[in-house]
């Protein structure tokens, strides 16, 4: 049995915003409200991507017509999992129950 830090990526849609900063703030706030108080141990942050053209890092958010798609990173510690795959299934299940209808994918699973 091992302990793992599981990072998941979530696609969060935010409507009626004017700037990317507003969209990122709203996405983090909305996700936090749905996770708290029951899952207050899940850390929420905006993800980052590499530009394929120039190689620079930028926030994972896109705004068109006052509607944004924000890529959130959700991190959770999983204790006493049988394997990395088991830890990722546990994290997806726990977080997925709180964030129904939000697409989730595993970014990384690191031993603690």
C-alpha positions in Angstrom: 0.0 0.0 0.0 1.3 3.4 -1.0 0.6 7.1 -0.7 0.3 9.2 -3.8 -0.3 12.8 -4.9 -2.8 12.6 -7.8 -3.2 15.6 -10.2 -6.3 15.8 -12.3 -7.2 18.3 -15.1 -10.7 19.6 -15.3 -12.3 21.6 -18.1 -14.4 24.4 -16.6 -16.8 26.6 -18.6 -17.4 30.1 -17.4 -20.0 32.3 -19.0 -20.5 36.1 -19.1 -17.0 37.2 -18.3 -15.0 40.0 -19.8 -11.4 39.0 -19.1 -9.3 35.9 -18.7 -8.4 36.9 -15.1 -12.1 37.1 -14.2 -12.7 33.8 -15.9 -9.9 32.1 -14.0 -11.1 33.6 -10.7 -14.7 32.5 -11.2 -13.6 29.0 -12.2 -11.5 28.5 -9.1 -14.3 30.0 -6.9 -17.0 27.8 -8.4 -14.9 24.6 -8.2 -14.0 25.5 -4.6 -17.7 25.9 -3.7 -18.6 22.5 -5.1 -15.7 20.8 -3.4 -16.0 22.5 0.1 -16.5 21.8 2.9 -16.5 18.0 2.3 -13.4 18.0 0.1 -11.5 21.0 1.4 -8.3 19.0 1.1 -8.4 19.2 -2.7 -6.1 21.9 -4.0 -7.5 23.9 -7.0 -5.4 26.0 -9.4 -5.3 27.1 -13.0 -3.4 24.8 -15.3 -0.6 25.9 -17.6 0.3 24.9 -21.1 3.3 25.3 -23.4 2.9 27.3 -26.6 3.8 24.9 -29.5 5.2 27.7 -31.5 7.4 29.7 -29.1 7.7 27.3 -26.2 6.5 29.9 -23.6 4.2 28.9 -20.7 0.8 30.4 -20.5 -2.4 29.9 -18.4 -4.7 27.3 -19.6 -7.7 29.5 -20.4 -9.4 30.7 -23.6 -12.0 33.4 -23.9 -14.4 33.9 -26.8 -17.7 35.9 -26.9 -17.7 36.4 -23.1 -17.4 32.6 -22.6 -14.3 31.0 -21.3 -12.9 27.5 -21.1 -10.5 27.2 -18.1 -8.3 24.2 -17.5 -8.1 23.6 -13.7 -5.6 21.4 -11.9 -7.0 19.5 -9.0 -4.5 17.9 -6.6 -5.4 15.3 -4.0 -3.4 13.1 -1.7 -4.5 9.5 -1.8 -3.4 7.2 1.1 -3.1 3.4 1.2 -3.7 2.8 -2.5 -2.6 -0.5 -4.0 -0.9 1.1 -7.1 -0.7 4.4 -9.1 -3.7 3.3 -11.2 -5.7 2.6 -8.1 -4.8 6.0 -6.6 -5.9 7.7 -9.8 -9.2 5.8 -9.8 -9.8 6.8 -6.2 -9.1 10.5 -6.9 -11.3 10.6 -10.1 -14.1 8.9 -8.2 -14.0 11.2 -5.1 -13.6 14.4 -7.1 -15.9 13.3 -9.9 -18.8 12.9 -7.4 -18.5 16.5 -6.3 -17.9 17.9 -9.8 -20.6 16.0 -11.7 -20.6 16.6 -15.5 -17.1 18.2 -15.4 -14.6 16.3 -17.6 -11.6 15.0 -15.7 -8.4 13.4 -16.8 -5.3 12.3 -14.9 -2.2 14.4 -15.4 0.2 12.7 -13.0 0.4 10.3 -10.1 3.5 10.8 -7.8 4.5 8.7 -4.9 4.7 10.5 -1.5 
